[in-house]
Amino acid sequence: DFATPRAILTGHDYEITCATICAELGLVISGSKEGPCLIHSMNGDLLRTLEGPETLKGPENCLRPKLIQASREGHCVIYYENGLFCVFSVNGRLQATMETDDKIK
């Protein structure tokens, strides 16, 4: 028996830097080197694009997502390279932001 991919996810123009799977909601969320983050269904359909807030310090503020985590309640937390946390709903709506000077790994 050979393993075959369940779906091929497309939409990023640059290399993927982080990804998470929320099996409860049937979602795959991924971020690329030059952003944005994308939400796909497990079947491979592109559902949403998560754009970081451009009003904080300019559009370069949210270009490099480093960590992503999704909850079964439908929230997605993204940590960007510059110390910014963003919480999105799975519908793509930005719900909260927080900046930190700490280096998160």
LINGIGI-V417384 format. One record per pair of residues at least 12 apart in sequence whose C-alpha atoms are under 10 Angstrom apart, sorted by the first residue. I is the first residue (numbers start at 0). J is the second residue. If there is no record, write none. Layout:
((I/J) (I/J))
//
This chain:
((5/41) (5/42) (5/43) (6/40) (6/41) (6/42) (6/43) (6/44) (7/41) (7/42) (7/43) (7/44) (8/27) (8/29) (8/37) (8/38) (8/39) (8/40) (8/41) (8/42) (8/43) (8/44) (8/45) (9/37) (9/39) (9/43) (9/44) (9/45) (10/31) (10/35) (10/36) (10/37) (10/38) (10/39) (10/44) (10/45) (10/48) (11/29) (11/30) (11/31) (11/32) (11/33) (11/34) (11/35) (11/36) (11/37) (12/31) (12/32) (12/33) (12/34) (12/35) (13/30) (13/31) (13/32) (13/33) (13/34) (13/35) (14/30) (14/31) (14/32) (14/33) (14/34) (15/29) (15/30) (15/31) (15/32) (15/33) (15/34) (15/36) (15/64) (15/65) (16/29) (16/30) (16/31) (16/32) (16/33) (16/34) (16/36) (16/63) (16/64) (16/65) (16/66) (16/67) (17/29) (17/30) (17/31) (17/32) (17/36) (17/63) (17/64) (17/65) (17/66) (17/67) (17/68) (17/77) (17/78) (18/30) (18/31) (18/36) (18/37) (18/38) (18/64) (18/65) (18/66) (18/67) (18/68) (18/69) (19/38) (19/66) (19/67) (19/68) (19/69) (19/70) (19/75) (20/38) (20/39) (20/40) (20/41) (20/67) (20/68) (20/69) (20/70) (21/40) (21/41) (21/68) (21/69) (21/70) (21/71) (21/72) (21/73) (21/75) (22/40) (22/41) (22/69) (22/70) (22/71) (23/70) (23/71) (23/72) (23/73) (24/40) (24/41) (24/69) (24/70) (24/71) (24/72) (24/73) (24/89) (25/39) (25/40) (25/41) (25/42) (25/71) (26/38) (26/39) (26/40) (26/41) (26/42) (26/43) (26/44) (26/45) (26/46) (26/69) (26/71) (26/73) (26/89) (27/39) (27/40) (27/41) (27/42) (27/43) (27/44) (27/45) (27/46) (27/69) (28/40) (28/41) (28/45) (28/46) (28/47) (28/48) (28/49) (28/67) (28/68) (28/69) (28/75) (28/77) (28/89) (29/48) (29/49) (29/64) (29/65) (29/66) (29/67) (29/68) (29/77) (30/48) (30/49) (30/62) (30/63) (30/64) (30/65) (30/66) (30/67) (30/77) (30/79) (31/62) (31/63) (31/64) (31/65) (32/62) (32/63) (32/64) (32/65) (33/59) (33/61) (33/62) (33/63) (33/64) (34/48) (34/49) (34/50) (34/51) (34/59) (34/61) (34/62) (34/63) (34/64) (34/79) (35/48) (35/49) (35/50) (35/51) (35/61) (35/62) (35/63) (35/64) (36/48) (36/49) (36/50) (36/51) (36/62) (36/63) (36/64) (36/67) (36/77) (36/91) (37/49) (37/50) (37/91) (38/75) (38/89) (38/90) (38/91) (46/89) (46/90) (46/91) (47/89) (47/90) (47/91) (47/92) (48/89) (48/90) (48/91) (48/92) (49/75) (49/77) (49/85) (49/86) (49/87) (49/88) (49/89) (49/90) (49/91) (49/92) (49/93) (50/62) (50/85) (50/87) (50/91) (50/92) (50/93) (51/63) (51/64) (51/77) (51/79) (51/83) (51/84) (51/85) (51/86) (51/87) (51/92) (51/93) (51/96) (52/83) (52/85) (52/93) (52/95) (52/96) (55/83) (55/96) (55/98) (59/81) (60/79) (60/80) (60/81) (60/82) (60/83) (61/77) (61/78) (61/79) (61/80) (61/81) (61/82) (61/83) (61/84) (61/85) (62/79) (62/80) (62/81) (63/78) (63/79) (63/80) (63/81) (64/77) (64/78) (64/79) (64/80) (64/81) (64/82) (64/83) (64/84) (65/77) (65/78) (65/79) (65/80) (65/81) (65/82) (65/103) (65/104) (66/78) (66/79) (66/80) (66/84) (66/103) (66/104) (67/79) (67/84) (67/85) (67/86) (68/86) (69/86) (69/87) (69/88) (69/89) (70/88) (70/89) (72/88) (72/89) (73/87) (73/88) (73/89) (73/90) (74/86) (74/87) (74/88) (74/89) (74/90) (74/91) (74/92) (74/93) (74/94) (75/87) (75/88) (75/89) (75/90) (75/91) (75/93) (75/94) (76/88) (76/94) (76/95) (76/96) (77/96) (78/96) (78/97) (78/98) (78/103) (78/104) (79/98) (79/103) (80/102) (80/103) (80/104) (81/98) (81/99) (81/100) (81/101) (81/102) (81/103) (82/97) (82/98) (82/99) (82/100) (82/101) (82/102) (82/103) (83/96) (83/97) (83/98) (83/99) (83/100) (83/101) (84/96) (84/97) (84/98) (84/99) (85/97) (85/98))
//
